[in-house]
Amino acid sequence: MVNEIQPTGSSYPADRVSGARPNKAGSQPVAPKDNGEDQVEISELALWRSKIDSLPETRAEKVAAVRQEIAAGTYETEQKWDAALDSLIEELNNGFV
């Protein structure tokens, strides 16, 4: 038994296939420069993804612990230690201690 091909339901006849259209007057096709080297263009999105992929992984537990310390006011940073040591040294040099 042979199945019949059903029509698509379109009421428009198919268009004819035509040949290539000529270029506008005065325009010339641009041939790529062939200097014997390959070229690659990377999109801005690809550059961002590459940067993100090169970042170290973030551990959720560590982030949560740091957030808790910040909220409690107990998070110590190198900048805080430097400021405290600078203040202590200044006090020692000025004879306050």
C-alpha positions as CSV (number, residue, x, y, z in Angstrom):
1,M,0.0,0.0,0.0
2,V,1.4,3.4,-1.0
3,N,0.6,6.4,1.2
4,E,-0.3,9.6,-0.6
5,I,1.5,12.8,0.1
6,Q,-0.9,15.2,1.7
7,P,-1.0,18.9,0.5
8,T,0.4,21.5,3.0
9,G,-2.8,23.6,2.8
10,S,-1.0,26.6,1.3
11,S,-3.1,28.4,-1.3
12,Y,0.0,30.1,-2.8
13,P,1.8,28.5,-5.7
14,A,5.5,27.7,-5.3
15,D,7.9,30.4,-6.6
16,R,10.3,29.6,-9.4
17,V,14.0,29.3,-8.6
18,S,15.9,32.1,-10.2
19,G,19.5,32.6,-11.0
20,A,22.0,34.8,-9.1
21,R,21.2,38.5,-9.1
22,P,23.8,40.9,-10.5
23,N,25.5,43.3,-8.0
24,K,24.5,46.9,-8.0
25,A,26.3,49.1,-10.4
26,G,29.8,50.0,-9.3
27,S,30.0,47.5,-6.4
28,Q,32.6,44.9,-6.4
29,P,32.8,41.8,-4.4
30,V,35.3,42.0,-1.6
31,A,37.7,39.1,-1.5
32,P,39.2,38.2,1.9
33,K,42.8,39.0,2.3
34,D,44.9,35.9,2.1
35,N,48.2,36.5,3.9
36,G,48.6,32.8,4.7
37,E,47.5,33.1,8.3
38,D,44.3,32.0,10.0
39,Q,42.3,34.6,11.9
40,V,39.9,34.1,14.8
41,E,37.4,36.6,16.2
42,I,36.2,35.9,19.7
43,S,32.9,37.5,20.8
44,E,32.6,39.6,23.9
45,L,30.4,37.0,25.5
46,A,33.1,34.3,24.9
47,L,35.7,36.6,26.5
48,W,33.5,37.0,29.6
49,R,32.9,33.3,29.8
50,S,36.7,32.6,29.5
51,K,37.3,35.1,32.4
52,I,34.6,33.5,34.5
53,D,35.9,30.0,33.8
54,S,39.4,31.1,34.9
55,L,38.1,32.3,38.3
56,P,38.6,30.0,41.3
57,E,35.6,28.0,42.5
58,T,33.6,29.6,45.3
59,R,32.8,27.4,48.2
60,A,29.3,28.1,49.5
61,E,30.2,27.0,53.0
62,K,33.1,29.5,53.1
63,V,30.9,32.3,51.7
64,A,28.2,31.6,54.4
65,A,30.8,31.6,57.2
66,V,32.3,34.9,56.0
67,R,28.8,36.5,55.8
68,Q,28.1,35.3,59.4
69,E,31.4,36.8,60.6
70,I,30.6,40.1,58.9
71,A,27.1,40.2,60.4
72,A,28.6,39.5,63.8
73,G,31.3,42.1,63.4
74,T,34.0,39.5,63.9
75,Y,35.4,39.2,60.4
76,E,39.1,40.1,60.4
77,T,40.7,41.3,57.2
78,E,44.4,42.0,56.4
79,Q,43.5,45.7,56.0
80,K,42.0,45.7,59.6
81,W,45.1,44.1,61.0
82,D,47.3,46.6,59.1
83,A,45.3,49.5,60.4
84,A,45.4,48.2,64.0
85,L,49.2,47.6,63.8
86,D,49.8,51.0,62.3
87,S,47.8,52.6,65.1
88,L,49.7,50.6,67.7
89,I,53.1,51.5,66.2
90,E,52.1,55.2,66.1
91,E,51.1,55.1,69.8
92,L,54.4,53.4,70.7
93,N,56.4,56.0,68.8
94,N,54.4,58.8,70.5
95,G,54.9,57.4,73.9
96,F,51.2,56.7,74.7
97,V,51.8,53.1,75.7
